[in-house]
Amino acid sequence: MDWDPQSDKRTPVWEACHQMIRELNQKGETDAGGLLARMADKGESIRQLAYHLYTLCERKKWAEEARAYNELICSWNAIVDASSKVDQTGEQLEFGF
């Protein structure tokens, strides 16, 4: 499933966060960065929600649920870096050789 935040004009941060997790798990940091580039206005909110949900899961001892949020948090800097290398249409601007 290829979800496009630009065609879904009513995307809550909750959905955007979970789409980022899906993209990261299925395609990796570079593609997650491409997705983030298409919804850059939600980036900080996505990051904060992931932290909040991770903390909540940890307190409840929901290790399995916490894992997805932790993976997004741990990969966040690489995802942001990858997002800066694409334009708003998702096209890669430079090669990472």
Secondary structure, 3 states (H helix, E strand, C coil): CCCCCCCCCCCCHHHHHHHHHHHHHHHCHHHHHHHHHCCHHHHHHHHHHHHHHHHHHHHCCCHHHHHHHHHHHHHHHHHHHHHCCECCCCCECCCCC
